[in-house]
């Protein structure tokens, strides 16, 4: 999936969380992050902390890579 903005990242994370059968509460308990943070992240809030977003991405078993455009 191509990530072009905070909304597409949030959508991808929500999709993956649901594929794994986790609720936001489950993810909150496992990561120590608040449900409100996770909700904001999945809704594509633009001011989310990058380090936390990368942590959630990793916890959900996703890789985030950058590549040069041709």
JONOR-V697123 format. One record per pair of residues at least 6 apart in sequence whose ideal C-beta (glycine too) atoms are under 7 Angstrom apart, sorted by the first residue. I is the first residue (numbers start at 1). J is the second residue. D is the distance in whole Angstrom. If there is no record, write none. Layout:
# JONOR-V697123
((I;J;D) (I;J;D))
This chain:
# JONOR-V697123
((1;12;5) (3;9;5) (3;12;6) (5;44;7) (6;44;4) (6;45;7) (6;46;5) (6;48;7) (7;44;3) (9;44;7) (9;53;7) (10;41;6) (10;42;4) (10;43;6) (10;44;4) (13;41;6) (13;42;6) (13;56;6) (13;57;7) (13;60;6) (14;42;4) (16;60;5) (16;62;6) (17;27;6) (17;60;6) (20;60;7) (24;35;5) (24;38;5) (24;39;6) (25;35;6) (27;38;6) (28;34;6) (28;35;5) (28;38;6) (30;59;7) (31;55;7) (31;56;7) (31;59;6) (33;52;6) (37;52;7) (40;48;6) (41;48;5) (41;53;6) (41;56;6) (54;64;7) (57;64;5))
